[in-house]
């Protein structure tokens, strides 16, 4: 599998350099306008478009980029799907609109700075900081195209469907025969025969077949050279002038390849990410926010998952996945507590540490410093076992003041369940 090969190479190079292997981060997701620009660099047909973040930029774009267009497509830019069917908290329906040129400024103004809620954002929605102005193409057919990584074939898999512009999940459930899957040999690369199978799955009605095959090959080239984990176009469409055009662009990238894809990773938009996850990444912590009420701080992904399972088993719900790793510093433990206590839903915090590489005394010192810096309003349960466990317990016993003991419990019944 491509990702596995990359992981091994990165791990090996870091080991040779005598450094700790970097933690795996969540996959980079970029905005549609950024994806379209990247596709254009690889020769993929994309609509003419420009991203704007203010009404002044909207006016300049209309005058400078689209002076002769009677209609434009205005697309809100958030890192979530379902924009077209989404609703702004202001009441505006739809995050994608086709409007007359003289109405673009008005509709863009109603999107910029507003919160768009879609089926993928959750009820909190996401703020629209940019809108993407695109030329309105004369589309005669809409299809679906994607490339992803497939465990079964240990390589890239191209997915094509002759119907697009709607939920591919619904189509796959109702009309599974419409979905065509073409696995690609990672060592051979895409062949003309592979690309032809994809085009047959798309079943274009007017687009030139040879040109369409070349477009598929260019998309695969982008996928490989840019270390993508997902490339999705919904819809990929035929135009009246017989071209196959990427009318949408959703791209994810392997964070393990950040060291060689610096330009792409400079496109990361932290404003669209969970601020807790952004803070955790800066502190070199593995954190994923969940919807529960018990905050977890654990070392090791396996122990973290087991801890979350135990919480669920005993009637609780985890508020997060937080792995401090095997070499966390006191400062990182303090940052972890700041992140955990910033979640208003958290009613208690469970620290579950098995000291292997990680030392229990370091964790204990971090907990004590965190208690001094962060106002602990919820109970904290600490379970330490392993390297320097006695020192760690001694640090907690000596430094926990009477007014802190009600919220820092070292011998709870929950701890006994974990032993």
N, C-alpha and C positions, 0 to 999 in steps of 0.2 A: 504494500500500500504506500502511495506517495508520501502521505503524512508520516507514516512510520519510518520510512527511509530518511526523511528530513530530520525527524527527531533523533535517530541514531547518529547521523552525521553531526548535528549540533552538539549532542551530548559528548561525542568523542572529541570534537574540537575543543570544547570547554574543559574536558578532563586533561587533555594534553597541555592546555594553557595553565592548568593548576588552579582553575576557578570552580566555584560551586556551579552546578548546573542550574540554569535559570528556570524559574517556575513557569509552568504552562499557563498562559493567560487565556481569556475568552477571545473568541475569534473577532477580528476587526470587521466591522460593518460600515460601509460608506454610503453617502447619499446618492440618489438617482443621478443628479447632475454630474457628480464626480465619476460615477460609473460610466455614464454616457461619454464623457470626455476621454476616459481611458479606452473605451471601445473604439472611439474614433481614431486614436493613435495606432491601433492595430488593424485599421482598414475596414472596420465593421460599419455598415451603414446605420447612421443615427440621425434623428431630426435635428435641425438647427435650433439651438437653444442657449439660454443664458440664465444664470442664477442671480437673483437680486435680493437685497436685504432691507431696502428702504424704498419709499415712494419716489424719491429723487432718482434712485437707480432704475426704477421701473420706467419713469419718463425717458431717461437717457437710452434705455434699451429699446424702447419702442421707436424712438427717433433714429438711433444709430444702427440697430441690428434688424429691426422689422419695419422699415419705413413704408413698405408697400403691401404689408399683410393686412387683410380685412378682418381676419379672425386669428386668435391665438389660444393656445392651451395654457392654463395657469395651474401649476401643480404645487401643492404644499410639500415641503421637504422635511420629513421626519423619518427616523430610523424604525419604521414599523410598516407592515402591510395593511391592506384594506383602506387606503386613504380615500379612494373614490366613494366608498360607502360610509365613511366616517362622518362625525358631526362635531362641529366646534362648540365649545362650552358657551360661546356667545349666541348660539342658535343657528348659525349658518350650516346648511346641509351640504356635505360633500367637500372633500379636500382637493378635488380635481374638477376644473370647470373649463368648458370651451365657450369663449365669449368674443364679442365684437371688440375690435382694437380699442375703441373709445371707452370700453367698459373695463379694460384690463386693470387700470389704476385703482378703480373702485373695488373690484373683487380681491386684488392683491392686498389692498389696505385692510380688508376685512379678515385676511388670513394672517398677515405678519403680526407677530407678537401674541397671537391667540393660541389657545390650547385645543388641539385636535384629538378627539377620542375615537379610536378604531377598535376592532375586535382583537387586535394584537397589543394595544397599548395598556389595556386595563382601564378602569374608570377614571384613573388620574390623568390619562392622556399625556401628550407631549407638546411642548411649545414649538410653534413654527417660527424659526428664525430666518428662514429663506424660502422664497418661492422660485420655481423653475418655469420660465417663460419659453414655450416651444412653438415652432411653426405647426400649423394644423395641416396634417398630411391627408391626402385622399386615400383612405384605406379601403381595400376591397375584400380583405380576408384577415382574420385574426387567429393566431395559433399560439402554442405554448412551447417554450424551449428552456432546457436547464442542463447544467453539467454539475455533478456532485461526486463525492467519493463514496464508493460502494465496498462494504466489507466482504460481501459474498464473492466478488470478482477481484478483490484486492487491487482496485485501480479506479480510474475515472469512469463514470457512467453518464451517458447522454440520454436525456428523457425528452421525447417529443410527443406532441398531441396536436391533432388537426383543429381542435377547438381551443381558443385562448381568450384572454381578456376577462376571465372569471375565475372563481376558486378552483384550482386544479385538484384540491382534495375532494371537492364535491363531484367533479367529473370522474375522478379515479374510483369513487365509490359507486356511482350510478352507471358509468360506461367504462369499465376497466379495459375493454378491448381497444379503446381509443389510445391508450397509453402505449407508446413504443419505447423500449429501452435498448440502447446499444452500448454494450461494454467496450472499453478501449484498452488495448494492451499497452501498459505504461512504457514498456521497453520499445515496442514497435512504433507507437504513436498512431495518430489517426490516419487511416488510409482512405482512398477515394471510395472504396466499397463501403466503409463505415459511414462516411459522410453521406453517401447516396441513400443508405438505409434510414438515416435521420431525416433527410429531405422527403423520402417516401412516407415517413411517419407524419411529417408536417402536412404533406399533401397540398402543396401550393397549387393554385389554379391558373395564375397568370405569370408568376415570377419565373425568370429564366432558370432552368434546372442547373446548368453548369455554374452560373453565378451564385446560385443558392448553395451549391456544394462548397464553393470557395468561401462563402460567408461562414458556413459551419466550421470549416477548417481553421479560419482565422479566430473564431471564438474559442476553439480548443487551444490554439496557440496562446491566446491571452490567458486562459485558465491555467496552463502549465507554467508559463514564463512569469506570471505574477503570483504564483503560489496561492491560487484560490482554493477555497474549500467549497464554495458554491458560486455558480453563475446562473442567474435565473432571469429570463426575459418573458414577461407576461403582460401584453402580448408581443410576440414577434409577428410582424404583419407584412402583407403584400400591399404595395401601393399601385395606383392606377398606371404608373409608368414602369410597371413590371419589376420592381425592386423588392428585395427582402430587407426589411428595416427593423432594427431593434427599437421598438416604441416604448420600452421600459428597460430598466437596468438595476438589478439587485446583485451585488457582489459581496462575498465574505472572503476573508484572507486568513491564512494560517499564521498565528502570532509567533510561532517558532521561526518563521522566516523574516521577522522584522529586521534582522540585522542586514539582510540583502535587499529589502524592499523599503528603504528609508523614505523615498518620495511618497509611496502609497501610504505608509503608516503615519506620515505627517498630516494626512487627511483626517485622522481620527477626530471626532467631534464629541468632547467630554460633556457638552451641555445636553446631549441626547442620552447619556448614560446615567445609571443610578449613581448619585453623588457619593453614596457610601462605597460603592465599588471603585469609583475613581480615587477616593481617599485611600482605600485599601491597596490599590495598585501602586500608588505613590509610596506607601509604606512597605511595599514588597510582601503583601499578604494576599492569600487566596481567599476571596470573600464573594459569596453570592447571596443576595437578599431573598428571603422567603416571606411567607405571610403569617408565620406563627407568633408565639408569645414568649418562647424561651430562647434567649440568646445563647449561642454555643461558641466556645473558644477551645479548640482542640489542636493537637499536633499530629499530622499525618492524615492523608485523605481517607484511608481505610477506617481508622479510629473515628474520624469525624462522621463518616457515614453510619458506622455502628452506633455512635452516640445519638445521632438523629433518629435512628430506628428505635433505640431504647426509650427515648423521650416519647415517641409516638406510641410505643407499646404500652406505656404507663399513662396514657390519656392526655399527654401534652402535644404541642405542635412546635417544631423548631422554627425560630425566626430567621435563621441564616445557616449557611455553611461557612465556617471560618477555620481555615487551616493555617496555623502560624509557622508551619514547617519545622525542620529539624535544627535550624540554627538561628532562631529568633533572638533578638536582643531585648533588653529591658524596654528600650524605647519603642520597639515594635509592639510589645505587649501593652504598653500605655496607649498607643494608637489604636490597637484592637479594642480596648475598653471604650475609647472615645467613640468609635464607630458603633459598637454595640449599644451604648447608652444614648446614642443619637436617635435610635428607633423608638418612637413613642409606644409602639405595640408591645415592646419587650417588658414582661412582668417579672422575669427572673433571669439570671445568667448562670450558666453551668460551665465551669472550667474543668476539662478532663484531659490530663496530661500523663502520658507515659514517657518517662525520661529514658531515651536511648541516646541518640546524638544530642537531643535537647536535654538540658539540665534543669531539674526541678527547682533549684535555688534561683536560677535566672528568672523562671516564670514567677516564683513567689515574690522576688524583688520587684518585678514589673507590676504585679497585682497591687503590692503595697504602694508603689509610686502612683499607679493609676487611681487608687482610692484617695490619695492626697490631692490629685489634680482634677479628678472628675467627681462631681457630686453623685454619689451612689444612692439612688432612690428606690432601688429594687434589691431583693436578696441575691447574694452571690454564693454559689455552691462550688467549692474547690476540691478536686480530687487529684492528688499527686501520687505517682508511683514510678520507681525506677531510679535513675542516676541522681545522686545527691538529694534523695527524697527527705532524709532526716534534716539536712540543712534547710531545705525548703520549708518544711513544717515549722522549724525553729524560727525562721524569719517571719512567718505569718504569726506565730504565737507571740513573739516579742514586739512586733510592730503594729499589731491590730489593737487599736485603742478601744476602751469600753463603748464609746459612742458609735464605733464601727461594727461591733460584734453582731448587732442585730441584723446587719445587712451582709456580713461576711461569715458564712456558716461553713465550718470545715467538717462537720460530722452529722450531716443530715441523713434522713432515711433514703433519699435519692442516691446519695453516695454509696450506700450499702448495696443498692441494686446493681451498681456498676462494678463492684468488686468481684 
